[in-house]
């Protein structure tokens, strides 16, 4: 959530940045609405402060008037205090309503893109900033996609998932399950070695948590919502991990705060169809290890670069061909100020698959979360929040199965063999 003070101070700059998101004049009026609504809030606050000052002043006089034997004047003063109490109650109700108006407007304004965010309207305009050094494998003509590999070696069953639940809920079997578990343990071990604290969070969150990280109201239709309990299945571990510090004032010396969590992730993916959703390309439930950092504002972009390097290192260890993209304004998520996507090449499908997003949200989430730190002068300031997929397993599994297929099985990346207990999936 943007800060009203920044909208007032940097309105022209914010408007220029939001144009990268495709915002035109019809949407820019929301910034003026925020300022106008906040002006109304300030007027009510000033009026109420005046009532409070009058009440306090008169209340102090009442006791003295009684002591001086001026009962009639004292009772008149008490009557005036009662009238002021009524005005104060009315003003406070108006003040709460005006605060809600300001907040509702702010909740629907996305984060301001960083200067590095390229112009563009869709994923075609994303900027490739690095191609990995691992070559794309050249497969035999009879190479098959991962969903056929899964059936061939009885390690992955999509039809069984349809029977149990529905489309988009794959079932991993035998060595497929062990490969999945190996990846989870490998990614967690790497995160711990990198200084992240492992967390096992809840898989459901309340509205405040979903709103705090920007899922609500922006992605309400994409989350599985349990209306009876007003809870949401998490679309990513970012939501519960970041909300651990909702409402907290952390110590500056504790930066960076580094958290990692493995969870299943649940996404409705409404409107998805075609070849892009085949097999593990786009599913409703998938496993993912998420890394989150809470950092001092002066260091968050250095931290973002470090997180990008960390994810790159994981892909290098898995020996997967990858590339790194800087997302354009039109493809940037609602809450992000700057995002780098990682894609791995799926050789049998001959296409790039996104496996990670690493983002800096600056103060956008922390303002919603009221996540602050106390600086050297004792003043509270908003922290910066960052997160990244490290990594999302579904498409990693797809790429491993496809890229490493041979005539007599699928070769397991060397770094995983101590975790799987086998070198080949056959």
TAHU-V240484 format. One record per residue. N is the residue number from 1. PHI is phi in whole degrees, -180 to 180 (999 if undefined). OMEGA is omega as a letter, one per 30 degrees, with the letter a starting at -180 (NA if undefined). NEAR is the number of other C-alpha atoms within 10 Angstrom. Layout:
# TAHU-V240484
n=N phi=PHI omega=OMEGA near=NEAR
n=N phi=PHI omega=OMEGA near=NEAR
This chain:
# TAHU-V240484
n=1 phi=999 omega=l near=26
n=2 phi=-69 omega=l near=22
n=3 phi=-90 omega=a near=12
n=4 phi=-59 omega=a near=17
n=5 phi=-61 omega=l near=11
n=6 phi=-72 omega=l near=11
n=7 phi=-62 omega=l near=17
n=8 phi=-66 omega=a near=14
n=9 phi=-79 omega=a near=10
n=10 phi=-128 omega=a near=11
n=11 phi=-58 omega=a near=17
n=12 phi=-64 omega=l near=11
n=13 phi=-65 omega=l near=12
n=14 phi=-66 omega=l near=19
n=15 phi=-60 omega=a near=19
n=16 phi=-63 omega=l near=15
n=17 phi=-70 omega=a near=20
n=18 phi=-68 omega=l near=22
n=19 phi=-63 omega=l near=19
n=20 phi=-64 omega=l near=23
n=21 phi=-86 omega=a near=24
n=22 phi=87 omega=l near=13
n=23 phi=-74 omega=l near=15
n=24 phi=-106 omega=a near=13
n=25 phi=-62 omega=a near=9
n=26 phi=-67 omega=l near=7
n=27 phi=-93 omega=a near=14
n=28 phi=-60 omega=a near=17
n=29 phi=-62 omega=l near=12
n=30 phi=-62 omega=l near=15
n=31 phi=-65 omega=l near=19
n=32 phi=-66 omega=l near=14
n=33 phi=-63 omega=l near=15
n=34 phi=-63 omega=a near=21
n=35 phi=-63 omega=a near=18
n=36 phi=-65 omega=l near=13
n=37 phi=-66 omega=l near=19
n=38 phi=-72 omega=l near=19
n=39 phi=-61 omega=l near=14
n=40 phi=-63 omega=l near=17
n=41 phi=-61 omega=a near=21
n=42 phi=-63 omega=l near=15
n=43 phi=-63 omega=l near=13
n=44 phi=-65 omega=l near=19
n=45 phi=-62 omega=l near=18
n=46 phi=-64 omega=l near=13
n=47 phi=-63 omega=a near=14
n=48 phi=-67 omega=l near=21
n=49 phi=-60 omega=l near=14
n=50 phi=-65 omega=l near=14
n=51 phi=-62 omega=a near=20
n=52 phi=-64 omega=l near=16
n=53 phi=-64 omega=l near=12
n=54 phi=-62 omega=a near=14
n=55 phi=-60 omega=a near=20
n=56 phi=-65 omega=a near=13
n=57 phi=-66 omega=a near=12
n=58 phi=-67 omega=a near=16
n=59 phi=-60 omega=l near=16
n=60 phi=-65 omega=a near=10
n=61 phi=-79 omega=a near=14
n=62 phi=-61 omega=a near=20
n=63 phi=-61 omega=a near=13
n=64 phi=-66 omega=l near=13
n=65 phi=-63 omega=l near=16
n=66 phi=-65 omega=l near=14
n=67 phi=-62 omega=a near=10
n=68 phi=-86 omega=l near=10
n=69 phi=78 omega=a near=10
n=70 phi=-100 omega=a near=13
n=71 phi=-63 omega=a near=15
n=72 phi=-63 omega=l near=11
n=73 phi=-68 omega=l near=14
n=74 phi=-65 omega=l near=21
n=75 phi=-67 omega=l near=14
n=76 phi=-66 omega=l near=12
n=77 phi=-66 omega=l near=18
n=78 phi=-62 omega=l near=17
n=79 phi=-64 omega=l near=12
n=80 phi=-66 omega=l near=15
n=81 phi=-62 omega=l near=21
n=82 phi=-63 omega=l near=13
n=83 phi=-65 omega=l near=13
n=84 phi=-67 omega=l near=21
n=85 phi=-60 omega=l near=15
n=86 phi=-65 omega=l near=12
n=87 phi=-65 omega=a near=16
n=88 phi=-64 omega=l near=19
n=89 phi=-61 omega=l near=12
n=90 phi=-66 omega=a near=12
n=91 phi=-65 omega=l near=19
n=92 phi=-66 omega=l near=15
n=93 phi=-65 omega=l near=13
n=94 phi=-64 omega=a near=17
n=95 phi=-65 omega=l near=19
n=96 phi=-62 omega=l near=13
n=97 phi=-65 omega=a near=13
n=98 phi=-69 omega=l near=20
n=99 phi=-64 omega=l near=16
n=100 phi=-65 omega=l near=14
n=101 phi=-62 omega=l near=16
n=102 phi=-62 omega=a near=20
n=103 phi=-65 omega=a near=18
n=104 phi=-63 omega=l near=13
n=105 phi=-66 omega=a near=15
n=106 phi=-64 omega=a near=20
n=107 phi=-64 omega=a near=17
n=108 phi=-104 omega=l near=16
n=109 phi=-106 omega=a near=19
n=110 phi=-73 omega=l near=20
n=111 phi=-68 omega=a near=26
n=112 phi=-83 omega=l near=27
n=113 phi=-62 omega=l near=26
n=114 phi=-67 omega=l near=18
n=115 phi=-59 omega=a near=10
n=116 phi=-76 omega=a near=13
n=117 phi=-67 omega=a near=23
n=118 phi=-74 omega=l near=18
n=119 phi=-68 omega=l near=19
n=120 phi=153 omega=a near=20
n=121 phi=-112 omega=a near=16
n=122 phi=-151 omega=a near=14
n=123 phi=-62 omega=l near=14
n=124 phi=-65 omega=a near=11
n=125 phi=-97 omega=l near=17
n=126 phi=-67 omega=a near=23
n=127 phi=-98 omega=l near=18
n=128 phi=-77 omega=a near=14
n=129 phi=-99 omega=l near=10
n=130 phi=-161 omega=l near=12
n=131 phi=-106 omega=l near=14
n=132 phi=-65 omega=a near=16
n=133 phi=-83 omega=a near=12
n=134 phi=-78 omega=a near=13
n=135 phi=-71 omega=l near=12
n=136 phi=-73 omega=a near=16
n=137 phi=-69 omega=l near=15
n=138 phi=-99 omega=a near=10
n=139 phi=-90 omega=l near=15
n=140 phi=-68 omega=a near=11
n=141 phi=-62 omega=a near=7
n=142 phi=-92 omega=l near=8
n=143 phi=-61 omega=a near=18
n=144 phi=-122 omega=l near=18
n=145 phi=-72 omega=a near=21
n=146 phi=-63 omega=a near=27
n=147 phi=-69 omega=l near=19
n=148 phi=-79 omega=l near=16
n=149 phi=-62 omega=l near=21
n=150 phi=-59 omega=l near=20
n=151 phi=-73 omega=a near=13
n=152 phi=-60 omega=a near=13
n=153 phi=-106 omega=l near=16
n=154 phi=54 omega=l near=16
n=155 phi=-120 omega=a near=20
n=156 phi=-152 omega=a near=25
n=157 phi=-131 omega=l near=19
n=158 phi=-87 omega=a near=20
n=159 phi=-66 omega=l near=16
n=160 phi=-66 omega=l near=15
n=161 phi=-63 omega=l near=16
n=162 phi=-64 omega=l near=14
n=163 phi=-62 omega=a near=10
n=164 phi=-75 omega=a near=11
n=165 phi=-130 omega=a near=11
n=166 phi=159 omega=a near=13
n=167 phi=-63 omega=l near=17
n=168 phi=93 omega=l near=23
n=169 phi=-127 omega=a near=23
n=170 phi=-70 omega=l near=23
n=171 phi=-114 omega=l near=17
n=172 phi=-95 omega=a near=19
n=173 phi=-129 omega=l near=16
n=174 phi=49 omega=a near=11
n=175 phi=-66 omega=l near=19
n=176 phi=-65 omega=l near=21
n=177 phi=-66 omega=a near=15
n=178 phi=-68 omega=l near=17
n=179 phi=-65 omega=l near=24
n=180 phi=-60 omega=a near=19
n=181 phi=-66 omega=l near=16
n=182 phi=-62 omega=l near=19
n=183 phi=-63 omega=l near=25
n=184 phi=-59 omega=a near=21
n=185 phi=-67 omega=l near=17
n=186 phi=-61 omega=a near=16
n=187 phi=-64 omega=l near=24
n=188 phi=-66 omega=l near=23
n=189 phi=-62 omega=l near=13
n=190 phi=-65 omega=l near=15
n=191 phi=-65 omega=l near=24
n=192 phi=-64 omega=l near=14
n=193 phi=-62 omega=a near=10
n=194 phi=-86 omega=l near=11
n=195 phi=95 omega=l near=13
n=196 phi=-86 omega=l near=20
n=197 phi=-90 omega=a near=16
n=198 phi=-76 omega=l near=18
n=199 phi=-128 omega=l near=15
n=200 phi=-108 omega=a near=12
n=201 phi=-93 omega=l near=17
n=202 phi=-63 omega=l near=13
n=203 phi=-94 omega=l near=18
n=204 phi=-125 omega=l near=20
n=205 phi=-132 omega=l near=18
n=206 phi=-89 omega=a near=16
n=207 phi=-61 omega=a near=14
n=208 phi=-61 omega=l near=15
n=209 phi=-68 omega=l near=24
n=210 phi=-66 omega=l near=25
n=211 phi=-72 omega=a near=21
n=212 phi=-62 omega=a near=24
n=213 phi=-98 omega=l near=25
n=214 phi=98 omega=l near=27
n=215 phi=-70 omega=l near=20
n=216 phi=-110 omega=g near=18
n=217 phi=-88 omega=a near=13
n=218 phi=-62 omega=a near=17
n=219 phi=-113 omega=a near=13
n=220 phi=-57 omega=a near=14
n=221 phi=-74 omega=a near=14
n=222 phi=-95 omega=a near=16
n=223 phi=-101 omega=l near=20
n=224 phi=-79 omega=a near=17
n=225 phi=-112 omega=l near=19
n=226 phi=-95 omega=a near=12
n=227 phi=-63 omega=a near=8
n=228 phi=-60 omega=a near=6
n=229 phi=-103 omega=a near=8
n=230 phi=54 omega=l near=11
n=231 phi=-125 omega=a near=18
n=232 phi=-125 omega=l near=20
n=233 phi=-69 omega=a near=19
n=234 phi=-71 omega=l near=25
n=235 phi=-83 omega=a near=24
n=236 phi=-167 omega=l near=23
n=237 phi=-68 omega=l near=29
n=238 phi=-51 omega=a near=24
n=239 phi=-65 omega=l near=25
n=240 phi=-68 omega=a near=24
n=241 phi=-65 omega=a near=25
n=242 phi=-67 omega=a near=24
n=243 phi=-72 omega=l near=21
n=244 phi=-55 omega=a near=14
n=245 phi=-105 omega=l near=16
n=246 phi=-63 omega=l near=21
n=247 phi=80 omega=a near=14
n=248 phi=-95 omega=l near=14
n=249 phi=-112 omega=a near=16
n=250 phi=-91 omega=a near=20
n=251 phi=-88 omega=a near=13
n=252 phi=-58 omega=a near=16
n=253 phi=-69 omega=a near=11
n=254 phi=-83 omega=l near=12
n=255 phi=-69 omega=f near=15
n=256 phi=-82 omega=l near=19
n=257 phi=-91 omega=a near=16
n=258 phi=-121 omega=a near=21
n=259 phi=-125 omega=l near=22
n=260 phi=-137 omega=l near=27
n=261 phi=-147 omega=l near=24
n=262 phi=-98 omega=l near=23
n=263 phi=-149 omega=l near=21
n=264 phi=-66 omega=l near=18
n=265 phi=-124 omega=a near=19
n=266 phi=-126 omega=l near=22
n=267 phi=-140 omega=a near=19
n=268 phi=-70 omega=l near=16
n=269 phi=51 omega=a near=15
n=270 phi=-62 omega=l near=10
n=271 phi=89 omega=l near=6
n=272 phi=-80 omega=l near=11
n=273 phi=-162 omega=l near=10
n=274 phi=88 omega=a near=6
n=275 phi=-63 omega=a near=10
n=276 phi=-67 omega=a near=12
n=277 phi=-105 omega=a near=14
n=278 phi=-70 omega=l near=16
n=279 phi=58 omega=a near=23
n=280 phi=-92 omega=a near=24
n=281 phi=-62 omega=l near=19
n=282 phi=-153 omega=a near=20
n=283 phi=-125 omega=a near=21
n=284 phi=-87 omega=l near=20
n=285 phi=-134 omega=l near=17
n=286 phi=-152 omega=a near=21
n=287 phi=-94 omega=a near=20
n=288 phi=-155 omega=l near=24
n=289 phi=-102 omega=a near=26
n=290 phi=-114 omega=l near=29
n=291 phi=-114 omega=a near=28
n=292 phi=-130 omega=l near=27
n=293 phi=-129 omega=l near=25
n=294 phi=-114 omega=a near=26
n=295 phi=-139 omega=l near=23
n=296 phi=-65 omega=a near=24
n=297 phi=-55 omega=a near=14
n=298 phi=-71 omega=a near=10
n=299 phi=-117 omega=a near=12
n=300 phi=-69 omega=a near=21
n=301 phi=-79 omega=l near=18
n=302 phi=-66 omega=l near=9
n=303 phi=-64 omega=l near=18
n=304 phi=-59 omega=l near=22
n=305 phi=-62 omega=l near=14
n=306 phi=-66 omega=l near=12
n=307 phi=-68 omega=l near=23
n=308 phi=-62 omega=l near=22
n=309 phi=-63 omega=l near=11
n=310 phi=-65 omega=l near=17
n=311 phi=-64 omega=l near=22
n=312 phi=-59 omega=l near=18
n=313 phi=-63 omega=l near=13
n=314 phi=-64 omega=a near=18
n=315 phi=-68 omega=l near=22
n=316 phi=-66 omega=l near=15
n=317 phi=-68 omega=l near=12
n=318 phi=-84 omega=l near=16
n=319 phi=59 omega=l near=19
n=320 phi=-105 omega=l near=25
n=321 phi=-68 omega=a near=22
n=322 phi=-143 omega=l near=24
n=323 phi=-143 omega=a near=22
n=324 phi=-115 omega=a near=22
n=325 phi=-119 omega=l near=20
n=326 phi=-99 omega=a near=23
n=327 phi=-71 omega=l near=27
n=328 phi=-78 omega=a near=26
n=329 phi=-59 omega=a near=32
n=330 phi=-74 omega=a near=23
n=331 phi=-107 omega=a near=19
n=332 phi=-72 omega=l near=26
n=333 phi=-69 omega=a near=20
n=334 phi=-54 omega=a near=22
n=335 phi=-94 omega=a near=24
n=336 phi=-86 omega=l near=25
n=337 phi=-97 omega=l near=23
n=338 phi=-158 omega=a near=27
n=339 phi=-133 omega=l near=28
n=340 phi=-112 omega=l near=26
n=341 phi=-101 omega=l near=21
n=342 phi=-109 omega=l near=26
n=343 phi=-125 omega=l near=23
n=344 phi=-108 omega=a near=24
n=345 phi=-90 omega=l near=25
n=346 phi=-97 omega=a near=25
n=347 phi=-67 omega=a near=25
n=348 phi=-71 omega=l near=22
n=349 phi=-86 omega=a near=17
n=350 phi=57 omega=a near=11
n=351 phi=-152 omega=l near=11
n=352 phi=-88 omega=l near=17
n=353 phi=-121 omega=l near=21
n=354 phi=-70 omega=l near=18
n=355 phi=-124 omega=a near=23
n=356 phi=-160 omega=l near=25
n=357 phi=-126 omega=l near=23
n=358 phi=-121 omega=a near=25
n=359 phi=-134 omega=l near=27
n=360 phi=-111 omega=l near=26
n=361 phi=-99 omega=a near=27
n=362 phi=50 omega=a near=26
n=363 phi=-98 omega=a near=26
n=364 phi=-61 omega=l near=26
n=365 phi=-76 omega=a near=28
n=366 phi=-64 omega=l near=27
n=367 phi=-67 omega=l near=21
n=368 phi=-68 omega=a near=22
n=369 phi=-79 omega=a near=24
n=370 phi=57 omega=l near=18
n=371 phi=-97 omega=a near=26
n=372 phi=-129 omega=l near=25
n=373 phi=-134 omega=l near=23
n=374 phi=-102 omega=a near=16
n=375 phi=-82 omega=a near=15
n=376 phi=-62 omega=l near=9
n=377 phi=-87 omega=l near=6
n=378 phi=86 omega=a near=8
n=379 phi=-89 omega=l near=9
n=380 phi=-88 omega=l near=15
n=381 phi=-131 omega=l near=20
n=382 phi=-76 omega=l near=23
n=383 phi=-80 omega=l near=26
n=384 phi=-103 omega=l near=26
n=385 phi=-119 omega=l near=27
n=386 phi=-139 omega=l near=28
n=387 phi=-154 omega=l near=27
n=388 phi=-158 omega=l near=27
n=389 phi=-82 omega=a near=25
n=390 phi=-144 omega=g near=30
n=391 phi=-139 omega=l near=25
n=392 phi=-82 omega=a near=25
n=393 phi=-79 omega=a near=23
n=394 phi=-55 omega=a near=20
n=395 phi=-78 omega=l near=26
n=396 phi=-63 omega=l near=26
n=397 phi=-61 omega=l near=17
n=398 phi=-57 omega=a near=25
n=399 phi=-69 omega=l near=27
n=400 phi=-62 omega=a near=23
n=401 phi=-62 omega=a near=27
n=402 phi=-76 omega=a near=27
n=403 phi=-71 omega=a near=27
n=404 phi=-105 omega=a near=19
n=405 phi=-74 omega=l near=25
n=406 phi=-130 omega=a near=15
n=407 phi=-65 omega=a near=9
n=408 phi=-121 omega=l near=9
n=409 phi=141 omega=a near=16
n=410 phi=-111 omega=l near=19
n=411 phi=-75 omega=l near=19
n=412 phi=-88 omega=l near=20
n=413 phi=-52 omega=a near=16
n=414 phi=-56 omega=a near=13
n=415 phi=-65 omega=a near=15
n=416 phi=-97 omega=a near=18
n=417 phi=-65 omega=l near=15
n=418 phi=-71 omega=l near=11
n=419 phi=-87 omega=a near=16
n=420 phi=-78 omega=a near=22
n=421 phi=84 omega=l near=13
n=422 phi=-146 omega=a near=16
n=423 phi=-99 omega=a near=15
n=424 phi=-143 omega=l near=17
n=425 phi=-100 omega=a near=20
n=426 phi=-151 omega=NA near=17
